[in-house]
Amino acid sequence: MMLSPDQAADSDHPSSAHSDPESLGGADAKVLGSVSDLEPVEEADGKGGSRATLYPHPPQLSREEKRRRRRATAKYRSAHATRERIRVEAFNLAFAELRKLLPTLPPDKKLSKIEILRLAICYISYLNHVLDV
């Protein structure tokens, strides 16, 4: 690329110098690409000759960006919500089964999850003590 004398003089000035995309920071750097991303492609100009033009490569997405885009789809969110609902139901079922094994007065008293865990710890400790005696 040939620069005119005016452009060459301007390119020495820091405010008008072409900055690389990394110095732009943020999403702009990903969108813009760099001059190294451009590749000359021969194109017929209709006069029997050809001219070289620059076409950007398709953007190469990082693994993290691909993951974000995939997770942004409605289908993925719906499947994730379904999996999470199943996980929470299994978790609550396990707490209910543990609760049935613990002696409390009254037996149908509603306990929080942390109370169930603490009571289970105490009960296991008590059973160990009984076995040791």
Protein Blocks (a to p, Z undefined) as FASTA:
>chain_A
ZZdfklmmmmmpmklpccdfklngpjllmmnopmklpccddddehlopacdddddddddd
dfklmmmmmmmpmklmmmmmmmmmmmmmmmmmmmmmmmmmpccddfklccdfklmmmmmm
mmmmmmmmmmmZZ
